Amino acid sequence: MAASDLVLIAGAGGVGSAVLERLRAGDVPVRAMVRRDGEHAAALRELGAEVVLGDLTRPEFVAAHRDLYLD
């Protein structure tokens, strides 16, 4: 998938999950970033999102893992 085709949703709580559902309904590829791989991550996968683990509140993580959101 090209970076221009991808939508990254971080903090996919109530609003983020609703956005994810609408994007997936339109067949838009979505990558959701979560801090832990648990029930919430599983629910996002069921909605059709590619789930990656990460923490956007840590600048060192963002710098080291640019490939997660910039294919």
VEXTIBA-222972 format. One record per residue (C-alpha): residue number from 1; x, y, z. Coordinates in Angstrom, 3 decimals. Layout:
! VEXTIBA-222972
NUM;X;Y;Z
...
! end
This chain:
! VEXTIBA-222972
1;0.000;0.000;0.000
2;1.372;3.428;-0.891
3;1.755;6.007;1.879
4;-0.636;8.301;0.034
5;-3.367;5.642;0.253
6;-2.949;4.993;3.968
7;-4.745;6.647;6.864
8;-3.114;6.321;10.290
9;-5.393;6.577;13.302
10;-3.690;6.929;16.658
11;-5.676;6.755;19.859
12;-8.552;4.940;18.192
13;-11.014;5.401;21.029
14;-14.623;6.448;20.482
15;-14.088;9.070;17.783
16;-11.130;7.295;16.192
17;-13.039;4.026;15.983
18;-16.003;5.766;14.363
19;-13.687;7.350;11.787
20;-12.040;3.980;11.199
21;-15.423;2.330;10.596
22;-16.415;4.949;8.031
23;-13.079;4.759;6.229
24;-13.177;0.961;6.085
25;-16.779;1.113;4.807
26;-15.331;3.083;1.892
27;-12.549;0.486;1.475
28;-9.851;2.950;2.582
29;-6.796;1.176;4.040
30;-6.352;2.096;7.695
31;-3.519;1.499;10.132
32;-4.416;1.974;13.791
33;-1.773;2.554;16.453
34;-2.415;1.232;19.930
35;-0.211;1.059;23.018
36;-1.098;-2.533;23.927
37;-2.141;-5.586;21.963
38;-5.339;-6.585;23.734
39;-9.100;-6.596;23.301
40;-9.186;-3.084;21.823
41;-6.553;-3.996;19.228
42;-8.496;-7.145;18.368
43;-11.678;-5.109;17.872
44;-9.850;-2.740;15.518
45;-8.547;-5.695;13.520
46;-12.108;-6.998;13.239
47;-13.065;-3.643;11.709
48;-10.392;-4.226;9.072
49;-7.553;-2.086;10.375
50;-3.924;-3.062;10.293
51;-2.893;-2.663;13.944
52;0.573;-1.571;15.028
53;1.871;-1.100;18.544
54;3.275;2.297;19.405
55;3.198;5.376;21.570
56;2.982;8.770;19.892
57;3.570;10.482;23.241
58;7.197;9.307;23.152
59;9.212;11.318;20.596
60;11.997;8.728;20.597
61;9.509;6.059;19.501
62;8.132;8.258;16.724
63;11.606;9.007;15.375
64;12.717;5.375;15.525
65;9.580;3.923;13.902
66;8.708;6.272;11.069
67;8.137;3.225;8.846
68;4.929;2.464;10.785
69;3.219;5.535;9.377
70;5.324;6.426;6.358
71;5.432;3.407;4.017
! end
